[in-house]
Amino acid sequence: MAHPFLHRLTLRLDAQRAAGLDRTVMTPETRTTRHVILDGQRLCNFASNDYLGLADDAAWRAEVADCFARHPASGTASRLAAGHSALVAEAEAAWAEHFGYESCLFLPSGYQANLAVVTGLLHTGDTLFIDRRIHASMARAVPLCGAHPVTYPHGDLARLDRRLTAWRHETTAETASAAPLTEGAPLSSPPATCPTASPPPHGDASPVILTESLFSMDGTVTSMDALATLRSRHGAFVILDEAHACGALGQGGRGLAWGQTENAPAADVIVGTLGKGPGFFGAFVLMPRIVRESLENFASAVMHSTALPEAHAAAVLRLLPRMAGMDDARARLARNARALREGLAGCGLPVHGDAHILCIETGDEAQATQLARRLRTQGVLALSARHPTVPHGHAIVRFSVTAAHTDDDITYCKETVHTCLHTR
């Protein structure tokens, strides 16, 4: 007889399947940026985040292999114990300089990096202004830090401006008798459903904005000019997730926070990943030096995690000039994205996406699953995203465009989408 705990897990999975929200892991026989072989069928791959096609590049793969042959393949300890090294410090300094920040810190994943930043920097007394569709790694971290969340509608910076103004007036008018939150007390629900009540007393009255530059599911882009204006107007501290922008967008792959100029970036802290546009693995945080020191002292995800190895640092040192010099690939990526966006127009359903992440919003979860399955039978692999990845009633089929896609790939994808939607 199954253990009661395992029985409970079975019931939970049964309920997930009944709701049409169950997930299964695909195991391709082979996979490249452009194609996968899945169950013997060759599919055009629009589910990869290898935006520049670097993960498939033979020369880059040879350099990675050389780095792992020459240097230790494990960090062996946390960076606060014996896991740090001169080579890691050199790599972090090079990435910080490229992006125009005082300091950089490498972590194993973007999820861990966001967890470290939110829980290591924020605490009771801080007020967070959060886009309702921030990535799960940020959303799950917010209740752990004890800060007070105020949400705003997805991408609506005008509404954010009004809420920052209202919060400032409320904070100024507050009395010292207002009851604070219990230190470290988790919130009862993710920030997307938290009420926008009056904030608790705030020591320095400096709001924190938590958002993404390029949103991972619907592909919408946050206006960096508008964000920079709000940052200046309200004295806000901005933490920006650039996971899907770094490497793939901006001059030298610097992402969107820099815009197309050499002015100061629109964010105080940037979280980027190496496993998407840069074609490697791991993540990085760009920040002022005092923020790095704070993470090393207060972020459990940094303090109690084995450091990335010297082999990784050697590889990212070689990756940086390669990524920075791929402006032609970034231009090709933009052209491919524009062509697919134009090709999906008129499909009969809303199409979203301002860059290389595009999606068709079906709304209904079952319809998204069905469309993704029909596309797969016709040779196109695309992701169906349902709750909790996206809000209830906003299910999508997501297309990741890469620089490796050919004109024929783009044409085949858009024609197949129209066929699947209009042929019964």
Secondary structure as a PSIPRED ss2 file (coil, helix, strand):
# PSIPRED VFORMAT (PSIPRED V4.0)

   1 M C   1.000  0.000  0.000
   2 A C   1.000  0.000  0.000
   3 H C   1.000  0.000  0.000
   4 P H   0.000  1.000  0.000
   5 F H   0.000  1.000  0.000
   6 L H   0.000  1.000  0.000
   7 H H   0.000  1.000  0.000
   8 R H   0.000  1.000  0.000
   9 L H   0.000  1.000  0.000
  10 T H   0.000  1.000  0.000
  11 L H   0.000  1.000  0.000
  12 R H   0.000  1.000  0.000
  13 L H   0.000  1.000  0.000
  14 D H   0.000  1.000  0.000
  15 A H   0.000  1.000  0.000
  16 Q H   0.000  1.000  0.000
  17 R H   0.000  1.000  0.000
  18 A H   0.000  1.000  0.000
  19 A C   1.000  0.000  0.000
  20 G C   1.000  0.000  0.000
  21 L C   1.000  0.000  0.000
  22 D C   1.000  0.000  0.000
  23 R C   1.000  0.000  0.000
  24 T C   1.000  0.000  0.000
  25 V C   1.000  0.000  0.000
  26 M C   1.000  0.000  0.000
  27 T C   1.000  0.000  0.000
  28 P C   1.000  0.000  0.000
  29 E C   1.000  0.000  0.000
  30 T E   0.000  0.000  1.000
  31 R E   0.000  0.000  1.000
  32 T C   1.000  0.000  0.000
  33 T C   1.000  0.000  0.000
  34 R C   1.000  0.000  0.000
  35 H E   0.000  0.000  1.000
  36 V E   0.000  0.000  1.000
  37 I E   0.000  0.000  1.000
  38 L E   0.000  0.000  1.000
  39 D C   1.000  0.000  0.000
  40 G C   1.000  0.000  0.000
  41 Q E   0.000  0.000  1.000
  42 R E   0.000  0.000  1.000
  43 L E   0.000  0.000  1.000
  44 C E   0.000  0.000  1.000
  45 N E   0.000  0.000  1.000
  46 F C   1.000  0.000  0.000
  47 A C   1.000  0.000  0.000
  48 S C   1.000  0.000  0.000
  49 N C   1.000  0.000  0.000
  50 D C   1.000  0.000  0.000
  51 Y C   1.000  0.000  0.000
  52 L C   1.000  0.000  0.000
  53 G C   1.000  0.000  0.000
  54 L H   0.000  1.000  0.000
  55 A H   0.000  1.000  0.000
  56 D H   0.000  1.000  0.000
  57 D C   1.000  0.000  0.000
  58 A H   0.000  1.000  0.000
  59 A H   0.000  1.000  0.000
  60 W H   0.000  1.000  0.000
  61 R H   0.000  1.000  0.000
  62 A H   0.000  1.000  0.000
  63 E H   0.000  1.000  0.000
  64 V H   0.000  1.000  0.000
  65 A H   0.000  1.000  0.000
  66 D H   0.000  1.000  0.000
  67 C H   0.000  1.000  0.000
  68 F H   0.000  1.000  0.000
  69 A H   0.000  1.000  0.000
  70 R H   0.000  1.000  0.000
  71 H C   1.000  0.000  0.000
  72 P C   1.000  0.000  0.000
  73 A C   1.000  0.000  0.000
  74 S C   1.000  0.000  0.000
  75 G C   1.000  0.000  0.000
  76 T C   1.000  0.000  0.000
  77 A C   1.000  0.000  0.000
  78 S E   0.000  0.000  1.000
  79 R C   1.000  0.000  0.000
  80 L C   1.000  0.000  0.000
  81 A C   1.000  0.000  0.000
  82 A C   1.000  0.000  0.000
  83 G C   1.000  0.000  0.000
  84 H C   1.000  0.000  0.000
  85 S C   1.000  0.000  0.000
  86 A H   0.000  1.000  0.000
  87 L H   0.000  1.000  0.000
  88 V H   0.000  1.000  0.000
  89 A H   0.000  1.000  0.000
  90 E H   0.000  1.000  0.000
  91 A H   0.000  1.000  0.000
  92 E H   0.000  1.000  0.000
  93 A H   0.000  1.000  0.000
  94 A H   0.000  1.000  0.000
  95 W H   0.000  1.000  0.000
  96 A H   0.000  1.000  0.000
  97 E H   0.000  1.000  0.000
  98 H H   0.000  1.000  0.000
  99 F H   0.000  1.000  0.000
 100 G C   1.000  0.000  0.000
 101 Y C   1.000  0.000  0.000
 102 E C   1.000  0.000  0.000
 103 S E   0.000  0.000  1.000
 104 C E   0.000  0.000  1.000
 105 L E   0.000  0.000  1.000
 106 F E   0.000  0.000  1.000
 107 L E   0.000  0.000  1.000
 108 P C   1.000  0.000  0.000
 109 S C   1.000  0.000  0.000
 110 G H   0.000  1.000  0.000
 111 Y H   0.000  1.000  0.000
 112 Q H   0.000  1.000  0.000
 113 A H   0.000  1.000  0.000
 114 N H   0.000  1.000  0.000
 115 L H   0.000  1.000  0.000
 116 A H   0.000  1.000  0.000
 117 V H   0.000  1.000  0.000
 118 V H   0.000  1.000  0.000
 119 T H   0.000  1.000  0.000
 120 G H   0.000  1.000  0.000
 121 L H   0.000  1.000  0.000
 122 L C   1.000  0.000  0.000
 123 H C   1.000  0.000  0.000
 124 T C   1.000  0.000  0.000
 125 G C   1.000  0.000  0.000
 126 D C   1.000  0.000  0.000
 127 T E   0.000  0.000  1.000
 128 L E   0.000  0.000  1.000
 129 F E   0.000  0.000  1.000
 130 I E   0.000  0.000  1.000
 131 D E   0.000  0.000  1.000
 132 R C   1.000  0.000  0.000
 133 R C   1.000  0.000  0.000
 134 I C   1.000  0.000  0.000
 135 H C   1.000  0.000  0.000
 136 A H   0.000  1.000  0.000
 137 S H   0.000  1.000  0.000
 138 M H   0.000  1.000  0.000
 139 A H   0.000  1.000  0.000
 140 R H   0.000  1.000  0.000
 141 A H   0.000  1.000  0.000
 142 V H   0.000  1.000  0.000
 143 P H   0.000  1.000  0.000
 144 L H   0.000  1.000  0.000
 145 C H   0.000  1.000  0.000
 146 G C   1.000  0.000  0.000
 147 A C   1.000  0.000  0.000
 148 H E   0.000  0.000  1.000
 149 P E   0.000  0.000  1.000
 150 V E   0.000  0.000  1.000
 151 T E   0.000  0.000  1.000
 152 Y E   0.000  0.000  1.000
 153 P C   1.000  0.000  0.000
 154 H C   1.000  0.000  0.000
 155 G C   1.000  0.000  0.000
 156 D C   1.000  0.000  0.000
 157 L H   0.000  1.000  0.000
 158 A H   0.000  1.000  0.000
 159 R H   0.000  1.000  0.000
 160 L H   0.000  1.000  0.000
 161 D H   0.000  1.000  0.000
 162 R H   0.000  1.000  0.000
 163 R H   0.000  1.000  0.000
 164 L H   0.000  1.000  0.000
 165 T H   0.000  1.000  0.000
 166 A H   0.000  1.000  0.000
 167 W H   0.000  1.000  0.000
 168 R H   0.000  1.000  0.000
 169 H H   0.000  1.000  0.000
 170 E H   0.000  1.000  0.000
 171 T H   0.000  1.000  0.000
 172 T H   0.000  1.000  0.000
 173 A H   0.000  1.000  0.000
 174 E C   1.000  0.000  0.000
 175 T C   1.000  0.000  0.000
 176 A C   1.000  0.000  0.000
 177 S C   1.000  0.000  0.000
 178 A C   1.000  0.000  0.000
 179 A C   1.000  0.000  0.000
 180 P C   1.000  0.000  0.000
 181 L C   1.000  0.000  0.000
 182 T C   1.000  0.000  0.000
 183 E C   1.000  0.000  0.000
 184 G C   1.000  0.000  0.000
 185 A C   1.000  0.000  0.000
 186 P C   1.000  0.000  0.000
 187 L C   1.000  0.000  0.000
 188 S C   1.000  0.000  0.000
 189 S C   1.000  0.000  0.000
 190 P C   1.000  0.000  0.000
 191 P H   0.000  1.000  0.000
 192 A H   0.000  1.000  0.000
 193 T H   0.000  1.000  0.000
 194 C C   1.000  0.000  0.000
 195 P C   1.000  0.000  0.000
 196 T C   1.000  0.000  0.000
 197 A C   1.000  0.000  0.000
 198 S C   1.000  0.000  0.000
 199 P C   1.000  0.000  0.000
 200 P C   1.000  0.000  0.000
 201 P C   1.000  0.000  0.000
 202 H C   1.000  0.000  0.000
 203 G C   1.000  0.000  0.000
 204 D C   1.000  0.000  0.000
 205 A C   1.000  0.000  0.000
 206 S C   1.000  0.000  0.000
 207 P C   1.000  0.000  0.000
 208 V E   0.000  0.000  1.000
 209 I E   0.000  0.000  1.000
 210 L E   0.000  0.000  1.000
 211 T E   0.000  0.000  1.000
 212 E E   0.000  0.000  1.000
 213 S C   1.000  0.000  0.000
 214 L E   0.000  0.000  1.000
 215 F C   1.000  0.000  0.000
 216 S C   1.000  0.000  0.000
 217 M C   1.000  0.000  0.000
 218 D C   1.000  0.000  0.000
 219 G C   1.000  0.000  0.000
 220 T C   1.000  0.000  0.000
 221 V E   0.000  0.000  1.000
 222 T C   1.000  0.000  0.000
 223 S C   1.000  0.000  0.000
 224 M H   0.000  1.000  0.000
 225 D H   0.000  1.000  0.000
 226 A H   0.000  1.000  0.000
 227 L H   0.000  1.000  0.000
 228 A H   0.000  1.000  0.000
 229 T H   0.000  1.000  0.000
 230 L H   0.000  1.000  0.000
 231 R H   0.000  1.000  0.000
 232 S H   0.000  1.000  0.000
 233 R H   0.000  1.000  0.000
 234 H H   0.000  1.000  0.000
 235 G C   1.000  0.000  0.000
 236 A C   1.000  0.000  0.000
 237 F E   0.000  0.000  1.000
 238 V E   0.000  0.000  1.000
 239 I E   0.000  0.000  1.000
 240 L E   0.000  0.000  1.000
 241 D E   0.000  0.000  1.000
 242 E C   1.000  0.000  0.000
 243 A C   1.000  0.000  0.000
 244 H C   1.000  0.000  0.000
 245 A C   1.000  0.000  0.000
 246 C C   1.000  0.000  0.000
 247 G C   1.000  0.000  0.000
 248 A C   1.000  0.000  0.000
 249 L C   1.000  0.000  0.000
 250 G C   1.000  0.000  0.000
 251 Q H   0.000  1.000  0.000
 252 G H   0.000  1.000  0.000
 253 G H   0.000  1.000  0.000
 254 R C   1.000  0.000  0.000
 255 G C   1.000  0.000  0.000
 256 L C   1.000  0.000  0.000
 257 A C   1.000  0.000  0.000
 258 W C   1.000  0.000  0.000
 259 G C   1.000  0.000  0.000
 260 Q C   1.000  0.000  0.000
 261 T C   1.000  0.000  0.000
 262 E C   1.000  0.000  0.000
 263 N C   1.000  0.000  0.000
 264 A C   1.000  0.000  0.000
 265 P C   1.000  0.000  0.000
 266 A C   1.000  0.000  0.000
 267 A C   1.000  0.000  0.000
 268 D C   1.000  0.000  0.000
 269 V E   0.000  0.000  1.000
 270 I E   0.000  0.000  1.000
 271 V E   0.000  0.000  1.000
 272 G E   0.000  0.000  1.000
 273 T E   0.000  0.000  1.000
 274 L C   1.000  0.000  0.000
 275 G C   1.000  0.000  0.000
 276 K C   1.000  0.000  0.000
 277 G C   1.000  0.000  0.000
 278 P C   1.000  0.000  0.000
 279 G C   1.000  0.000  0.000
 280 F C   1.000  0.000  0.000
 281 F C   1.000  0.000  0.000
 282 G C   1.000  0.000  0.000
 283 A E   0.000  0.000  1.000
 284 F E   0.000  0.000  1.000
 285 V E   0.000  0.000  1.000
 286 L E   0.000  0.000  1.000
 287 M E   0.000  0.000  1.000
 288 P C   1.000  0.000  0.000
 289 R H   0.000  1.000  0.000
 290 I H   0.000  1.000  0.000
 291 V H   0.000  1.000  0.000
 292 R H   0.000  1.000  0.000
 293 E H   0.000  1.000  0.000
 294 S H   0.000  1.000  0.000
 295 L H   0.000  1.000  0.000
 296 E H   0.000  1.000  0.000
 297 N H   0.000  1.000  0.000
 298 F H   0.000  1.000  0.000
 299 A C   1.000  0.000  0.000
 300 S H   0.000  1.000  0.000
 301 A H   0.000  1.000  0.000
 302 V H   0.000  1.000  0.000
 303 M H   0.000  1.000  0.000
 304 H C   1.000  0.000  0.000
 305 S C   1.000  0.000  0.000
 306 T E   0.000  0.000  1.000
 307 A C   1.000  0.000  0.000
 308 L C   1.000  0.000  0.000
 309 P C   1.000  0.000  0.000
 310 E H   0.000  1.000  0.000
 311 A H   0.000  1.000  0.000
 312 H H   0.000  1.000  0.000
 313 A H   0.000  1.000  0.000
 314 A H   0.000  1.000  0.000
 315 A H   0.000  1.000  0.000
 316 V H   0.000  1.000  0.000
 317 L H   0.000  1.000  0.000
 318 R H   0.000  1.000  0.000
 319 L H   0.000  1.000  0.000
 320 L H   0.000  1.000  0.000
 321 P H   0.000  1.000  0.000
 322 R H   0.000  1.000  0.000
 323 M H   0.000  1.000  0.000
 324 A H   0.000  1.000  0.000
 325 G C   1.000  0.000  0.000
 326 M C   1.000  0.000  0.000
 327 D H   0.000  1.000  0.000
 328 D H   0.000  1.000  0.000
 329 A H   0.000  1.000  0.000
 330 R H   0.000  1.000  0.000
 331 A H   0.000  1.000  0.000
 332 R H   0.000  1.000  0.000
 333 L H   0.000  1.000  0.000
 334 A H   0.000  1.000  0.000
 335 R H   0.000  1.000  0.000
 336 N H   0.000  1.000  0.000
 337 A H   0.000  1.000  0.000
 338 R H   0.000  1.000  0.000
 339 A H   0.000  1.000  0.000
 340 L H   0.000  1.000  0.000
 341 R H   0.000  1.000  0.000
 342 E H   0.000  1.000  0.000
 343 G H   0.000  1.000  0.000
 344 L H   0.000  1.000  0.000
 345 A C   1.000  0.000  0.000
 346 G C   1.000  0.000  0.000
 347 C C   1.000  0.000  0.000
 348 G C   1.000  0.000  0.000
 349 L C   1.000  0.000  0.000
 350 P C   1.000  0.000  0.000
 351 V E   0.000  0.000  1.000
 352 H E   0.000  0.000  1.000
 353 G C   1.000  0.000  0.000
 354 D C   1.000  0.000  0.000
 355 A C   1.000  0.000  0.000
 356 H C   1.000  0.000  0.000
 357 I E   0.000  0.000  1.000
 358 L E   0.000  0.000  1.000
 359 C E   0.000  0.000  1.000
 360 I E   0.000  0.000  1.000
 361 E E   0.000  0.000  1.000
 362 T E   0.000  0.000  1.000
 363 G E   0.000  0.000  1.000
 364 D C   1.000  0.000  0.000
 365 E H   0.000  1.000  0.000
 366 A H   0.000  1.000  0.000
 367 Q H   0.000  1.000  0.000
 368 A H   0.000  1.000  0.000
 369 T H   0.000  1.000  0.000
 370 Q H   0.000  1.000  0.000
 371 L H   0.000  1.000  0.000
 372 A H   0.000  1.000  0.000
 373 R H   0.000  1.000  0.000
 374 R H   0.000  1.000  0.000
 375 L H   0.000  1.000  0.000
 376 R H   0.000  1.000  0.000
 377 T H   0.000  1.000  0.000
 378 Q C   1.000  0.000  0.000
 379 G C   1.000  0.000  0.000
 380 V E   0.000  0.000  1.000
 381 L E   0.000  0.000  1.000
 382 A C   1.000  0.000  0.000
 383 L E   0.000  0.000  1.000
 384 S E   0.000  0.000  1.000
 385 A E   0.000  0.000  1.000
 386 R C   1.000  0.000  0.000
 387 H C   1.000  0.000  0.000
 388 P C   1.000  0.000  0.000
 389 T C   1.000  0.000  0.000
 390 V C   1.000  0.000  0.000
 391 P C   1.000  0.000  0.000
 392 H C   1.000  0.000  0.000
 393 G C   1.000  0.000  0.000
 394 H C   1.000  0.000  0.000
 395 A E   0.000  0.000  1.000
 396 I E   0.000  0.000  1.000
 397 V E   0.000  0.000  1.000
 398 R E   0.000  0.000  1.000
 399 F E   0.000  0.000  1.000
 400 S E   0.000  0.000  1.000
 401 V C   1.000  0.000  0.000
 402 T C   1.000  0.000  0.000
 403 A C   1.000  0.000  0.000
 404 A C   1.000  0.000  0.000
 405 H C   1.000  0.000  0.000
 406 T C   1.000  0.000  0.000
 407 D H   0.000  1.000  0.000
 408 D H   0.000  1.000  0.000
 409 D H   0.000  1.000  0.000
 410 I H   0.000  1.000  0.000
 411 T H   0.000  1.000  0.000
 412 Y H   0.000  1.000  0.000
 413 C H   0.000  1.000  0.000
 414 K H   0.000  1.000  0.000
 415 E H   0.000  1.000  0.000
 416 T H   0.000  1.000  0.000
 417 V H   0.000  1.000  0.000
 418 H H   0.000  1.000  0.000
 419 T H   0.000  1.000  0.000
 420 C H   0.000  1.000  0.000
 421 L H   0.000  1.000  0.000
 422 H H   0.000  1.000  0.000
 423 T C   1.000  0.000  0.000
 424 R C   1.000  0.000  0.000
